[in-house]
Structures are given as structure tokens and as C-alpha cells.
Amino acid sequence: MKSMKYPLLTAALALTFAASVDARQADVNPTPQQVKWGTAIVNTPQGLKINGERDADADAMALLRRNFPANGTTKLVIGERGDKAVKAYASRIPKEAEGYYLSVTPKEIVIAGADGKGTFYGVQTLLQLLAGAGGELTEVEIIDWPASHNRGVVEGFYGNPWSHTDRLRQFEFYGANKLDTYIYGPKDDPFHHARWREPYPADKAAELRELAQAAAKNKVWIVWAMHPGNSIATQADRNAAVDKLEQMYDMGFRSFAIFFDDISNYDAKLQADYLNYLTKNFVKKHSDVTPLIMCPSEYNKLWAGKGAYLKDLGADADKDIRIMWTGNSVVDMIDVADVEWVEPLIARKPFIWLNWPVNDYCIDHLLMGPVYGNDTEVPTMTSGFVLNPMEYAEASKIGIYNGADYLWNPVKYDPQQSWQRAIAAIAPGHEDAFTTFCSYNIDLGENTHRLRRLEESPKLKELIDTYGGALSAGATPEGEKAFKDEFARVERAADELLATADTMPLTSEIRPWLEVMKLLGQRGSKVIDMHAALVKGDTVAFVDAYTAYDDLTRRAGAVESRNFEGTIKSANPVVGSLYAEPFLRGHVGEMTAEYRNKYSYRTDVFPTPVIDNGLYRIADTQGRYLGNPEAGSTGGFPVWQTAEDDVNPDRQLWRIALNPESDRFQIINAKDRRYINELGAFTSNETSNPFEAAWHTYRIERNPDGSDTFAIRNGGLGGNFYWMSDGDRIKPRRISADETPYIFRFVKP
């Protein structure tokens, strides 16, 4: 995209557009294609004298009237291409649909759209400029248009659907940020999915009618989606589907989607025939209904194999039907290769369903980090692009704001800058505190899709990197103070935001995470106090700090979100899971172990560890030792050996340590540092299956009979199978009711 596609500025204005330190250059989202700032200050209009009002887009005019008095002295010229009022500016109006030309000078304001949406977006840009400039805007000229169309959101998550108020607020947000698409498809709306044949109750139908009207006022293309599952084969199924679509048409909907995601026993040819039937018997019976959108059953490359299902779907489905796609896997950012792989199979451009910032698979985490990882070329290679949000509508606006910026102008999209602008726009007046909150709520934690975001809590990570073992015996006072200050900053940020939770929809929604964040700051402070006391040998202060930490930790674990009656699912909020929690848990474990070795005062307050970190031989109840006879090789598995290895004893030694990230044990051979994976085989960091705490750490359970025998069990993403003997090796598997898993002993060398 060439930056000078359209000539910028009149000659007279160009003379005044020198750089100015004092200029109030407000941020605009999405980032415009072309902007040129001047130096003259333009005060916020107190009222408008409008030229072109009669012919200009009605929604754009309504937006202006809501924000400015009807009469005033500031001259404003407005209209669309071809209107008499903006004829003088025709050469500056972009040719692209939804584009606009905006000029703000002391003399006048001009908003000229390529079409009605363009004019509406020009007004939205003006409002952003004036709001961001605080009443003193520098003169500016903007020529702008979107790189792609059908940019928006699919409410397609599992969990508590958004409220009616949530959706109305979302539509205003989409209009302000130039998103033009919303697909209604919450998995747990029964009238969308399980009870799709039934009409909506009167109260819900009234809300949906209002949604359709609100969407139109904000230039949002609203799409109602139906999820019929496999009930598509009979004529009765198809008649019921047409009836339901007609009911939705009567409510004001003119665009529709059919979802076939997350079902079994699907048939591409049958699905295509069903979609074609609906196209013929419903879509084409109405002149104002747009072609269907559909979500296929194999909606990502991981599930699609060689693409036979997609080929059949692409070949048989009406060519106007748009087909959705999530990329390489269920949760994935989209690159050019993703699009190039699927497009020839479905014989059309894909319609991207980006599963971000949706958190229905990691519900304890809020995903408040920036959107990044999508190639800049992708928006222009697709027939549409929507983000799937969290069930927390206000918190989702960070990701949605970023998505709007990326989809409008991907070449100029800067994830970090866009993220910072989003924070300022969504939590004005609390930017620093909300930045702190967001920065501690970025990573997803352990999750089935294995997507991680490692830029969480950068200030804390910097301290960890700088001071290393900051709470070890050789820790410096500077390190102690730096950590203490950081945890105090976290607590202050939580307090500031909690103080707004009764009046601000955003902080009201995320209150449980704010409470846990406050407790995180307090817990961190107590951990630093524990270390200071341990260094001084002050046993009373150490125990006091530990008991306070333990109480705060219990309180944090008891916090719930969405725990109201009738909730579909509730969460136990987690904050700072990537670095903060492992830092706290790891150091508390190390310090309490050190304390136990040195002192006897009140050791009863500390939990008894299942097993201390260290080197062990792993024996079974038959007296065999688990060994690594092929140490240094690739692959293979540990074996049971009847004799001690006195030639190379390290091959029978295992380093067992509690992993602070997962709170489970890692088991690594002392000889070659290969670890046992979730299948009971060997892996090392040099192979294609590198160590991941989510997969390769295990629960160790003591026999409840009090003996010195233990069970080892998979955990996290590795499942929950017990390790059992199978000949000379171990294999995780499900056990029967008459089996005991307590077959291991840990022997100190």
C-alpha cells in the first residue's frame, strides 16, 4: 500500500504544517492510512454550522448531533462522494469503500466519505481527535480507508453469554473503532444451539430486535448464527431451519451463519447440500439477505488432515457462501501460509475466526495482552476476519481495540503502541494502574492448545533476571528492596482500580481478578519479609511472615468469578501465573525447607512436603531400581533393573524437584538430564518434545496407610494416569479398582 496514494493537503495548508513541540496531536484508532499535522490550534467546537446535513449519512449526522449543539459558529462541511457540499474535495476522497477525507483547520471542518460508512467513520475520527486533544486540537488532514472489510467480532465462546447491556456497549465501541461486523453465536444460548428449532421467548426476541437496530446505527453488520449440529438431513430438519431463519428475519436480521463446529459424525457433502437448500429456500427468497457464512466441522489444519472434507465442502457449497477458518489449530495466529493452504481446498477466500482473546479453555486467566502474531498481508487475503472474545465483555475490549487497529491498517500496526493506546482509551485516568493489571494478566497458563504469551509482568521478570536467586543466602538488600517495591506497586494499582469497581463497568467486571492481584502484592511483600527474617535468624518474624503469607494465599484461592446462581461456569482467578506465582511458591518452598533444617521453633505451621527436592533412587516394591542404561542416546525408556548400578551410579539417580510453575514434580535423570515424559518414555530438551511443565511434571502421592510407598501420576495436560509397571518398564495407564498405584519408593543415595 503506497503511503502517497492520494495527494495530501492543499497548498495553503501545507505552508503551515511544520513540526511543533506544542502541537496537540491526539491518537486515533485505528491508525489512519495518511495523516498530516499542522501547527495552528483549533478549539473544540461549542456548536456547529453545518453545510450538507440534508444529504449526508443519517447515522453520521445523528452521531454529530449527540456530541455537539445544533447551532454554533464552527463551520462543518459533510457529505458523501457526489454530494454538492463536498464537491470541492472530491479528489481527496479515497476510492475505497468505507474511506473518508477529514480536514480540521481554524476555518472549517470537512468530513467527506466515499460512502455513508466512510462519513460515519470520519465523524468517529473527529470525535477521537477532539477527545484526545483535551479541547485544543492541532489542525490536521487525514485520508483514510480500511485495508479489509467485514472486520469484527464473533461472540462464539463457551460460557456465560454476554448480557444485553454488554452487547449494546460493544456496538458503540465497534462504531467508535471502525469495526463493521458482529456475529451472534454464543455456544450456551440454547436458542442458537441445543434448542435452535424453538422461537426466542418474547423478552429475548425484543432484545434481539433492539440489537439489530443498535448495530445498524453503529454501521455494524450483524449476523445471527444457528448451530443445528447434525440435525440437517431430513426435510423436517430443513423446514424447521427455514422457519427459524424467517423468525429472525422478522426481528430485523438480514445476515445469517450456520455453525457446524465441535460436532462428530459430520459429512461435508450433506452439510453443503443443507447450506445450498437454505440458500435457495431462504436467502434467495429475500432480496435484502446476504449470502450465508458457515463454520465447518474441520475448521483448522490440525483437524483437517489432507483436506478431503474441505475439498468436498468447497466443491459442493454455493460459491457465495463464506467458510470460516481458525488457522493451523484451534487457537492460532494467522499467517500467509495458513491462508494459502486452505484457500484452494475451499475454493474461496477464507473467513478468519481468530480465537483470541477468548479464554473459555483457560477460564482462570484474563487475556489482557496485545494482539500479535498475525501476518500483515492476511486481512487482504480473506473474505472477513473476526475475533472471538472472552465472556468478560469489557475486559475483551483491549484485544478488540488491537484487532480493529490491525485489520484497518495492518502495515502500520504496532502491537505494543496499540496496546498502550487501548489501555488509555478503555481506562482513562487510570492508565498506570490498568497497565500494571494488564501486564500481570497476559499469559494463558497451562492450556490444551499450548499457546503461551511470555511477556507477562515485565518489571518483575526484569528483577528476576537482574538479581537471579534474589532470595537466596547471598541476596542483596538492593534486590530485597526492588522486589518489595514491585509488589507494593502491584497492590497500589489493585487498590486504585478496586476503588472504581462500584461505578465503572470494566473494573466491576474484573473485580475478582483485582482482589487476587491485591492479595498477590501483599503475598509478595510477606515473602520478602520471610527472607529478611531468615537472613537475620529471627524465627518469630519468619513464622509470622509465613503464616500471614499462607492466610493471604488461602484467601486468594477462595476468590471466585461468576459464581452466581445459574452460572454456566465460574472461575478461580489467577494473576501473575507465569513469573510471579512460581517466584513466590518456589522461594517459599526453599525457605521453609532451609528453616526446617536450622530451627525447631513452630515447624508445625509448615505443610509437610510429600518429598523433599533432591537426588533419589526410584525403587519398586519388588526391590528393583529404575535405571537409564542407554544414557546419552535418543529416545527409549527407563527400565527396571534388579541390581544397583555400581559402574555408573548416576544412571540410576533421579533429580526430583517441585516445579514452581505447575506445582508438580519434575523427574530428570542425573546422568544425561533426560526426563520421563507423559508416556513413560525418555525425552530431552534437544529433541522434538522439549520440556514443558504443563506436560512433563507429575504428582507424587504418599500411601495413605502411612508407609514409605508412593504413587506417581501424570498431571496438567498429560492427563491423570498413574505410572504402573509393565514388564521392565513403566507405563502411565488407568488402573482398576483392585490395583494399588503405591508401588514406588524413593531411596536417598
C-alpha positions in Angstrom: 0.0 0.0 0.0 1.6 3.2 -1.1 1.5 6.0 1.5 1.0 8.7 -1.1 -1.8 7.0 -3.0 -3.8 10.3 -2.6 -2.3 13.8 -2.7 -2.2 15.3 0.8 -3.1 18.8 1.7 -3.9 22.0 0.0 -1.1 24.3 -0.9 -2.2 26.8 1.7 -2.4 24.3 4.5 1.0 22.8 3.6 2.7 26.0 4.3 1.6 25.9 8.0 2.4 22.2 8.6 5.8 22.4 10.2 6.7 20.3 13.2 5.6 21.8 16.5 6.6 20.7 20.0 3.5 22.2 21.5 1.1 20.6 19.0 -1.7 18.5 20.5 -1.6 15.5 18.2 -4.3 13.2 19.5 -4.2 9.4 18.9 -6.7 7.8 16.6 -7.8 4.2 16.5 -7.5 2.5 14.1 -4.3 4.1 12.8 -5.2 6.2 9.7 -3.6 5.5 6.4 -2.4 9.1 5.9 -2.1 11.9 8.4 -0.6 15.3 8.2 -0.4 17.6 11.2 -0.2 21.3 11.2 0.7 23.9 13.9 -2.4 26.0 14.3 -4.6 25.2 17.3 -8.3 24.5 16.7 -10.5 24.8 19.7 -13.3 22.3 20.4 -16.4 23.5 18.6 -19.1 24.8 21.0 -21.7 24.4 18.3 -21.7 23.6 14.5 -22.9 25.5 11.4 -23.4 22.5 9.1 -23.3 22.5 5.3 -24.5 19.3 3.7 -26.6 17.9 6.6 -29.6 17.1 4.4 -27.7 14.7 2.1 -25.2 13.3 4.5 -25.5 9.9 6.1 -28.2 9.9 8.7 -26.2 7.9 11.3 -23.2 10.2 10.9 -25.4 13.2 11.4 -27.0 11.6 14.5 -23.6 11.0 15.9 -22.6 14.6 15.4 -25.8 15.9 16.9 -25.3 13.7 20.0 -21.9 15.3 20.6 -22.4 19.0 19.5 -25.1 21.6 19.9 -27.3 22.1 16.9 -26.3 25.7 16.3 -23.0 27.4 16.5 -20.3 29.3 14.6 -17.9 26.5 13.7 -18.3 25.7 10.1 -18.6 22.0 9.2 -18.9 20.6 5.7 -20.1 17.0 5.5 -21.3 14.5 2.8 -20.5 11.6 0.6 -18.9 11.4 -2.8 -21.3 13.1 -5.3 -22.9 15.4 -2.7 -22.9 19.1 -3.6 -21.5 20.1 -0.2 -18.2 18.1 -0.6 -17.8 18.5 -4.4 -14.7 20.7 -3.9 -13.0 17.9 -2.0 -13.8 15.0 -4.4 -10.2 14.5 -5.5 -9.2 13.8 -1.9 -11.9 11.3 -1.1 -10.5 7.7 -1.2 -11.9 5.5 -3.9 -12.0 2.5 -1.4 -15.3 1.7 0.2 -15.6 3.0 3.8 -12.9 5.6 3.2 -13.1 9.2 4.2 -11.4 12.6 4.0 -11.1 14.7 7.1 -9.7 18.2 7.4 -9.7 20.3 10.6 -8.5 23.9 10.3 -9.3 27.1 12.2 -11.5 28.0 9.2 -13.6 24.9 8.9 -14.0 21.1 9.4 -14.6 18.9 6.4 -15.8 15.3 6.5 -16.3 13.7 3.1 -16.9 9.9 2.9 -16.5 7.6 0.0 -19.9 6.3 1.2 -22.2 6.6 4.2 -19.9 4.3 6.4 -17.0 6.4 5.4 -18.7 9.6 6.5 -19.7 7.9 9.8 -16.1 6.8 10.3 -14.9 10.4 9.6 -17.1 11.7 12.4 -15.8 9.0 14.7 -12.2 10.1 13.9 -13.1 13.7 14.6 -14.6 12.8 18.0 -11.4 10.8 18.9 -9.2 13.8 17.9 -11.2 16.3 19.9 -11.4 14.0 23.0 -7.7 13.2 22.9 -6.6 16.8 22.4 -8.4 18.0 25.5 -10.1 20.9 23.8 -7.1 22.1 21.8 -6.6 20.2 18.6 -3.8 20.9 16.2 -5.0 21.3 12.6 -4.9 18.1 10.7 -5.7 16.5 7.4 -6.5 12.7 7.1 -7.1 10.5 4.1 -8.1 7.1 5.4 -9.7 3.8 4.3 -9.7 0.2 5.6 -7.4 -2.5 4.2 -10.1 -5.1 4.7 -13.8 -5.4 5.1 -16.0 -7.4 7.4 -13.8 -6.7 10.4 -15.2 -7.5 13.8 -16.2 -10.0 16.5 -17.8 -13.4 16.8 -19.5 -14.0 20.1 -18.7 -17.7 19.8 -17.3 -18.7 23.2 -18.5 -21.4 25.6 -19.7 -20.0 28.9 -22.0 -17.2 30.2 -23.2 -15.3 27.1 -22.8 -11.5 27.1 -25.7 -9.5 28.6 -27.9 -7.3 26.5 -26.2 -4.3 28.0 -22.8 -5.8 27.2 -23.7 -6.1 23.5 -25.1 -2.6 23.3 -21.9 -1.2 24.7 -19.9 -3.4 22.4 -21.7 -1.9 19.3 -20.9 1.6 20.4 -17.3 0.5 20.8 -17.2 -1.1 17.4 -18.6 2.0 15.7 -16.0 4.2 17.5 -13.2 1.9 16.4 -14.4 1.2 12.9 -15.3 -2.4 13.3 -18.2 -3.3 11.0 -19.1 -7.0 11.8 -20.6 -8.8 14.7 -21.7 -12.5 14.6 -24.1 -13.6 17.3 -23.2 -17.2 18.2 -22.7 -17.8 21.9 -22.4 -21.6 22.4 -24.6 -21.5 25.5 -27.5 -19.6 24.1 -29.9 -22.6 23.9 -32.0 -20.9 21.1 -28.8 -20.7 19.0 -27.7 -24.3 19.6 -29.5 -27.0 21.7 -33.0 -25.6 21.2 -32.4 -23.9 17.8 -35.8 -25.0 16.5 -37.7 -23.1 19.1 -38.5 -19.4 18.8 -37.0 -17.0 21.2 -39.2 -16.0 24.2 -40.8 -12.6 23.9 -38.3 -10.8 26.2 -35.3 -12.2 24.4 -36.8 -11.5 21.0 -37.3 -7.9 22.0 -33.7 -7.6 23.0 -32.5 -9.1 19.7 -34.7 -6.6 17.8 -33.0 -3.8 19.7 -29.6 -5.3 19.0 -30.3 -5.3 15.2 -31.3 -1.6 15.4 -28.3 -0.6 17.6 -26.0 -2.4 15.2 -27.3 -0.6 12.2 -26.9 2.8 13.9 -23.2 2.0 14.5 -22.6 0.7 11.0 -22.2 -2.9 12.3 -23.2 -5.8 10.0 -25.0 -8.0 12.5 -25.1 -11.8 11.7 -27.3 -14.2 13.6 -25.8 -17.7 13.7 -27.5 -21.0 14.2 -25.9 -24.3 15.3 -28.1 -27.2 14.2 -25.5 -29.9 14.9 -26.2 -33.0 12.8 -29.9 -32.3 12.6 -29.7 -31.4 8.9 -30.7 -34.4 6.9 -34.4 -34.7 6.9 -37.0 -32.4 5.3 -38.4 -31.7 8.7 -34.9 -30.5 9.9 -34.7 -28.2 6.9 -38.2 -26.9 7.2 -37.5 -26.1 10.8 -34.3 -24.3 9.9 -36.1 -22.1 7.3 -38.8 -21.3 9.8 -36.3 -20.2 12.4 -34.4 -18.1 9.9 -37.7 -16.4 8.9 -38.4 -15.7 12.6 -35.0 -14.0 12.9 -35.7 -12.1 9.6 -38.9 -10.7 11.1 -36.8 -9.5 14.1 -34.7 -7.4 11.8 -31.8 -9.7 10.9 -30.6 -9.8 7.3 -27.4 -11.8 7.6 -27.0 -15.4 8.9 -24.4 -18.0 9.7 -24.6 -21.8 10.2 -22.1 -23.4 12.6 -21.0 -27.0 12.3 -18.1 -26.7 14.7 -17.4 -29.1 17.6 -19.7 -31.9 16.4 -19.0 -35.6 15.5 -20.1 -37.8 12.6 -20.2 -34.9 10.1 -20.5 -35.2 6.4 -19.2 -32.4 4.1 -21.5 -33.2 1.2 -24.5 -33.4 3.4 -23.6 -30.1 5.0 -23.1 -28.4 1.6 -26.4 -29.7 0.4 -28.1 -28.3 3.6 -26.5 -24.9 3.1 -27.5 -24.9 -0.6 -31.0 -25.7 0.4 -31.1 -22.8 2.8 -29.6 -20.5 0.2 -32.3 -21.5 -2.3 -35.3 -21.6 0.0 -34.5 -18.7 2.3 -31.6 -16.5 1.3 -32.6 -16.0 -2.4 -36.2 -15.6 -1.4 -35.3 -12.2 0.1 -33.6 -9.5 -1.9 -32.0 -8.0 1.2 -30.5 -11.1 2.8 -26.7 -11.6 2.3 -25.0 -14.9 1.5 -24.6 -17.4 4.3 -21.4 -17.7 6.4 -20.6 -21.2 7.7 -18.2 -22.6 10.2 -17.0 -26.1 9.1 -16.5 -29.1 11.3 -12.9 -29.2 10.4 -12.1 -25.6 10.9 -8.4 -25.8 11.3 -5.4 -27.5 9.6 -4.6 -29.8 12.6 -8.0 -31.4 12.3 -8.3 -31.3 8.5 -5.6 -33.8 7.7 -5.1 -33.8 3.9 -8.3 -31.8 3.4 -10.8 -34.3 1.9 -13.6 -32.8 3.9 -12.7 -29.3 3.0 -12.4 -30.2 -0.7 -15.9 -31.7 -0.7 -17.3 -28.6 1.1 -15.5 -26.2 -1.2 -16.6 -28.0 -4.4 -20.3 -28.5 -3.4 -21.2 -25.5 -1.4 -22.7 -22.5 -3.2 -19.8 -20.2 -4.2 -21.2 -17.2 -2.4 -21.2 -19.0 1.0 -18.2 -17.8 3.1 -16.3 -20.5 5.0 -14.6 -19.8 8.4 -11.1 -20.9 9.4 -9.1 -20.7 12.6 -5.6 -21.4 11.1 -3.1 -24.2 11.9 -5.0 -25.2 15.0 -8.0 -24.3 17.2 -6.1 -21.4 18.8 -3.6 -19.9 16.4 -2.5 -16.6 15.0 -2.9 -16.4 11.2 0.0 -16.2 8.7 0.1 -16.2 4.9 0.8 -19.9 4.7 -2.4 -20.7 6.7 -4.5 -18.8 4.1 -2.6 -20.2 1.1 -3.1 -23.8 2.4 -6.9 -23.6 2.9 -8.0 -21.3 0.0 -7.6 -23.8 -2.8 -9.3 -26.5 -0.8 -12.4 -24.5 -0.1 -12.2 -22.7 -3.5 -12.7 -19.3 -2.0 -11.0 -16.8 0.4 -11.4 -18.0 4.0 -13.3 -16.0 6.6 -11.0 -15.9 9.6 -12.3 -16.8 13.1 -9.4 -15.8 15.4 -9.7 -17.5 18.8 -8.3 -14.5 20.7 -8.8 -13.2 23.3 -11.3 -16.0 24.1 -10.5 -17.7 27.4 -13.1 -20.4 27.7 -10.3 -23.0 27.7 -8.3 -21.2 30.4 -11.1 -19.6 32.4 -9.0 -18.7 35.4 -6.9 -16.2 33.3 -7.9 -12.9 31.7 -6.1 -12.4 28.4 -5.2 -8.7 28.6 -2.1 -8.6 26.4 -1.6 -7.2 22.9 -2.8 -9.0 19.8 0.3 -10.0 17.8 1.5 -12.8 15.5 -0.8 -12.3 12.5 0.9 -11.5 9.2 0.3 -8.1 7.8 -0.9 -9.5 4.4 -3.6 -11.7 5.9 -6.5 -9.1 6.1 -6.5 -8.5 2.4 -6.4 -12.3 1.6 -9.6 -13.1 3.4 -13.3 -12.6 3.0 -13.7 -11.5 6.6 -11.9 -11.6 9.9 -13.5 -11.7 13.4 -12.0 -12.1 16.9 -13.6 -14.4 19.4 -13.6 -12.6 22.7 -13.8 -13.6 26.4 -17.2 -13.8 28.2 -15.9 -10.7 30.0 -17.1 -8.1 27.5 -15.4 -5.0 28.9 -12.1 -6.8 29.5 -12.2 -8.1 25.9 -12.0 -4.5 24.6 -8.2 -4.5 24.9 -8.0 -7.3 22.3 -10.8 -5.9 20.2 -9.2 -2.5 20.1 -6.0 -4.0 18.9 -7.8 -6.2 16.4 -9.6 -3.1 15.0 -6.2 -1.4 14.5 -4.6 -4.4 12.9 -7.5 -5.1 10.5 -7.9 -1.5 9.4 -4.2 -0.8 8.7 -2.1 -3.9 9.2 1.0 -2.4 7.6 1.3 0.3 10.2 0.0 -1.8 13.1 2.4 -1.8 16.1 1.1 -4.2 18.8 2.8 -2.6 21.7 1.8 1.0 20.8 -1.7 -0.1 20.0 -2.0 -1.9 23.3 -0.9 1.2 25.2 -3.4 3.3 23.4 -6.1 0.7 24.2 -5.4 0.9 27.9 -5.6 4.7 27.8 -8.9 4.6 25.9 -10.5 1.9 28.0 -9.4 3.0 31.5 -8.9 6.8 31.1 -7.5 8.4 34.2 -6.1 5.1 35.5 -3.6 4.3 32.8 -0.7 3.4 35.0 -2.8 1.2 37.3 -4.5 -0.6 34.5 -1.2 -1.1 32.6 0.1 -2.9 35.7 -3.1 -5.0 35.9 -2.9 -5.9 32.2 0.8 -6.7 32.4 0.2 -9.3 35.1 -2.7 -10.9 33.1 -1.1 -11.8 29.8 -0.1 -15.5 29.7 -2.7 -18.2 29.4 -1.0 -20.7 31.8 -1.2 -24.4 31.1 -3.8 -25.0 28.4 -4.7 -27.7 25.9 -3.8 -25.5 22.9 -0.3 -24.9 24.1 -0.4 -21.2 23.2 1.7 -19.1 25.7 2.5 -15.4 26.0 5.8 -14.8 27.7 5.8 -11.0 28.0 3.9 -11.1 31.3 4.9 -8.9 34.2 8.0 -7.4 32.5 9.1 -5.4 35.5 9.1 -8.4 37.8 10.8 -10.5 35.1 13.5 -7.9 34.8 14.1 -8.1 38.6 14.3 -11.9 38.4 16.8 -11.7 35.6 18.8 -8.9 37.3 19.0 -10.5 40.8 18.8 -14.1 39.9 18.3 -16.0 43.1 17.3 -12.8 44.8 16.0 -14.6 47.9 19.0 -17.0 48.3 21.5 -16.7 51.1 23.6 -14.3 49.0 20.7 -11.9 48.2 21.5 -8.2 48.4 19.5 -5.6 50.3 19.0 -3.8 46.9 17.4 -6.9 45.5 15.1 -7.3 48.5 14.0 -3.6 48.2 13.4 -3.9 44.5 11.1 -6.8 44.9 9.4 -5.2 47.8 8.8 -2.1 45.8 7.4 -4.0 42.9 4.9 -5.9 45.0 3.8 -2.7 46.7 3.3 -1.2 43.2 1.0 -4.1 42.3 -1.0 -3.7 45.5 -1.4 0.1 44.9 -2.6 -0.5 41.4 -5.2 -3.0 42.6 -6.4 -0.6 45.2 -6.8 2.2 42.8 -8.9 0.1 40.4 -10.9 -1.5 43.1 -12.0 1.9 44.3 -13.8 2.4 40.9 -15.5 -1.0 40.8 -18.8 0.3 42.0 -19.1 2.9 39.3 -17.0 1.6 36.3 -18.3 -1.4 34.2 -14.8 -2.5 33.4 -13.5 -2.8 37.0 -16.8 -4.1 38.2 -16.5 -6.9 35.8 -12.9 -7.8 36.7 -13.2 -7.2 40.4 -12.4 -10.8 41.3 -9.0 -10.5 39.5 -8.3 -7.2 41.1 -8.9 -8.8 44.5 -6.5 -11.6 43.7 -4.0 -9.0 42.3 -4.1 -7.1 45.6 -3.5 -10.3 47.5 -0.6 -11.1 45.2 1.0 -7.8 46.1 0.5 -8.5 49.8 1.8 -12.1 49.5 4.9 -10.9 47.7 5.6 -8.5 50.4 5.3 -11.2 53.0 7.7 -13.5 51.1 10.3 -10.7 51.1 9.7 -10.3 54.9 10.3 -14.1 55.3 13.6 -13.8 53.6 14.8 -10.8 55.6 13.9 -12.7 58.8 15.6 -15.9 57.7 18.8 -14.0 56.9 18.7 -12.4 60.4 17.8 -15.7 62.1 14.7 -14.2 63.5 12.5 -17.3 63.8 9.5 -15.4 65.3 9.4 -12.9 62.4 9.9 -15.7 59.9 7.0 -17.7 61.2 4.7 -14.7 61.5 5.5 -13.7 57.9 4.9 -17.2 56.7 1.5 -17.6 58.4 0.4 -14.2 57.0 1.5 -15.3 53.5 -0.3 -18.6 54.0 -3.5 -16.9 55.0 -3.3 -14.5 52.1 -2.7 -17.4 49.7 -5.8 -19.2 51.0 -7.9 -16.1 50.6 -6.7 -15.7 47.0 -7.6 -19.3 46.3 -11.1 -18.8 47.6 -12.0 -15.9 45.3 -14.5 -16.8 42.6 -15.8 -15.1 39.5 -19.3 -15.6 38.0 -20.3 -17.7 41.0 -24.0 -16.5 40.8 -26.9 -18.9 40.8 -27.4 -20.4 37.3 -23.9 -19.5 36.1 -22.7 -21.8 33.3 -19.2 -21.9 34.8 -17.2 -20.0 37.4 -13.5 -19.2 37.6 -11.0 -19.0 40.4 -9.0 -16.0 39.2 -5.2 -16.4 38.7 -2.9 -13.3 38.4 0.8 -13.4 37.5 0.9 -17.2 36.8 3.9 -17.1 34.5 6.5 -15.4 36.8 5.0 -14.1 40.0 3.4 -17.3 41.3 6.4 -19.5 40.5 8.6 -16.9 42.1 6.6 -16.9 45.3 5.9 -20.6 45.6 9.4 -21.6 44.7 11.1 -19.3 47.2 8.6 -20.1 50.0 9.3 -23.8 49.4 13.1 -23.2 49.5 13.0 -21.0 52.6 10.7 -23.3 54.6 13.0 -26.2 53.8 16.0 -24.3 54.9 14.2 -23.1 58.0 13.4 -26.7 59.0 17.0 -27.7 58.6 18.2 -25.0 61.0 15.4 -24.4 63.5 12.7 -26.2 65.5 10.5 -23.2 66.5 7.0 -23.7 65.2 7.9 -26.0 62.4 4.4 -27.4 62.8 3.0 -24.4 60.9 4.6 -25.6 57.6 3.0 -28.2 55.4 4.9 -31.5 55.3 6.2 -31.9 51.8 5.4 -35.2 50.1 9.0 -35.5 49.3 11.9 -33.1 49.6 13.7 -31.8 46.5 16.9 -33.8 45.8 18.5 -36.9 44.2 16.9 -40.3 44.7 17.0 -43.8 43.5 13.5 -44.8 42.4 12.8 -48.4 43.6 9.7 -50.5 43.3 8.1 -52.8 45.9 9.9 -55.7 44.3 13.3 -54.2 45.1 14.2 -53.2 41.5 15.7 -49.8 40.6 14.6 -47.6 37.8 17.6 -47.0 35.5 18.8 -45.4 32.3 21.2 -47.9 30.8 21.3 -46.2 27.4 22.2 -42.8 28.9 23.2 -40.3 26.2 21.1 -41.8 23.5 17.9 -40.5 21.9 14.5 -42.0 22.7 14.0 -45.2 24.5 12.6 -45.6 28.0 13.8 -46.1 31.6 13.9 -49.8 32.7 13.6 -51.7 36.0 17.0 -53.2 37.0 17.5 -55.8 39.7 21.0 -54.7 40.7 22.4 -51.4 41.7 24.5 -49.8 39.0 27.9 -49.6 40.7 29.8 -48.8 37.4 27.9 -45.6 36.6 25.5 -45.0 39.5 24.2 -41.7 38.0 22.2 -43.8 35.6 20.0 -44.8 38.5 19.8 -41.4 40.1 16.9 -39.1 39.5 16.7 -35.4 40.4 13.2 -34.8 41.8 12.1 -31.3 42.3 8.9 -29.4 42.7 8.3 -27.3 39.7 7.0 -23.8 40.8 5.2 -23.2 37.5 3.0 -26.3 37.7 3.3 -27.1 41.5 4.1 -30.7 40.4 7.3 -32.7 40.4 9.8 -33.0 37.6 11.8 -36.2 37.3 15.1 -35.9 35.5 17.9 -38.5 35.1 21.1 -37.3 36.8 23.4 -38.8 34.1 22.2 -37.2 30.9 19.4 -34.9 32.1 16.8 -36.7 30.0 13.3 -36.6 31.6 10.5 -39.1 31.6 7.6 -37.8 29.5 3.9 -38.3 30.0 4.1 -41.6 28.0 6.7 -43.1 30.3 9.5 -42.7 27.7 12.6 -40.6 27.6 12.8 -37.1 26.2 15.3 -34.3 26.4 15.3 -30.7 25.6 17.3 -31.4 22.4 14.5 -33.5 20.9 11.3 -32.5 19.2 9.4 -32.7 22.5 11.2 -30.2 24.8 10.4 -30.0 28.5 7.1 -28.3 29.3 5.9 -28.0 32.9 2.3 -28.3 31.7 3.1 -31.8 30.3 6.2 -33.2 31.9 5.7 -32.7 35.7 3.9 -35.2 37.9 2.0 -35.6 41.1 3.7 -37.7 43.8 1.2 -39.1 46.3 2.1 -40.8 49.6 0.3 -44.1 50.5 -2.5 -43.2 52.9 -1.5 -46.2 55.1 1.5 -44.2 56.3 4.1 -46.5 54.7 7.0 -45.2 52.7 5.5 -46.2 49.4 4.3 -43.6 46.8 2.3 -43.3 43.6 3.4 -41.2 40.6 0.7 -39.7 38.4 0.6 -37.6 35.3 -0.8 -34.1 35.7 -1.7 -31.0 33.8 -2.0 -31.6 30.0 -0.5 -35.1 30.4 -3.8 -36.3 31.9 -4.1 -38.1 35.2 -2.9 -41.7 34.6 -0.9 -43.5 37.3 2.5 -44.9 36.5 2.4 -48.7 36.6 5.0 -51.4 35.9 4.7 -53.2 32.6 7.4 -55.8 32.4 10.7 -54.0 32.7 9.3 -50.6 32.0 6.8 -48.1 33.3 3.6 -47.1 31.5 1.0 -44.5 32.7 -2.4 -46.0 32.5 -5.9 -46.2 34.1 -5.9 -48.6 37.0 -8.7 -51.0 38.1 -10.4 -50.9 41.4 -8.4 -53.8 42.8 -5.0 -52.4 41.8 -2.8 -50.2 44.0 -0.6 -47.4 42.4 1.6 -47.1 45.5 4.5 -49.1 44.0 7.4 -46.7 44.3 10.0 -46.0 47.0 12.4 -43.0 46.9 15.8 -44.0 48.3 18.4 -41.5 49.2 21.8 -42.4 47.6 
